[in-house]
Amino acid sequence: ILDEEALLRAATLVKENDGKLAIYRKAVDKFESQRAQYNIAVTYINMNELSKAKNALSKVTEDADVYNALGVIALREGDYNAAVRAFGDAKSNNAALAQILVKDYNKARTTLAAIPTPDATTYYLLAVLGARTNNQQMVTSNLRQSFRLDANMRVVAAKDLEFAKFNI
């Protein structure tokens, strides 16, 4: 018989979402696992079944990451103001993306600057900020750093209309 940790680990090894859900449900039933309940919501988000994700999140009582998940759901639903509210003062790429989408560029810049370990997406979002504020140097330097960290970002940027008027 598997304990809670083993069940949660087992779910990460399963590729199919239905299999993950079955394992997470078992952990919820057997151990009242809040982490498993949260992972059910994340799995539904990945399946783009957002109403099921919200329902699953409503059953999570102990997890601060619920607000992050609610923010991601709001982003996917196109409710950017709700996403900003859900993310609150979080210092994450998702929070900054929501702020960019509501055109709060100063807050987005502050959020991105406060991310403890910037990654390729962080620099990419800074480049988007540069594009939205018509700052060629900000676009160029941040895209360059994004590409250094993840070469695949070059392909994304080449197709991104944010950079259409810039020589990247």
ABEGO torsion letter per residue (X at the ends): XBBAAAAAAAAAABABAAAAAAAAAAAAAAAGBAAAAAAAAAAAAAAGBAAAAAAAAAABAABAAAAAAAAAAAAAAGBAAAAAAAAEABBBAAAAAAAAAAGBAAAAAAAAAABABBBAAAAAAAAAAAAAAGBAAAAAAAAAAAAAABAAAAAAAAABAAAAABBX
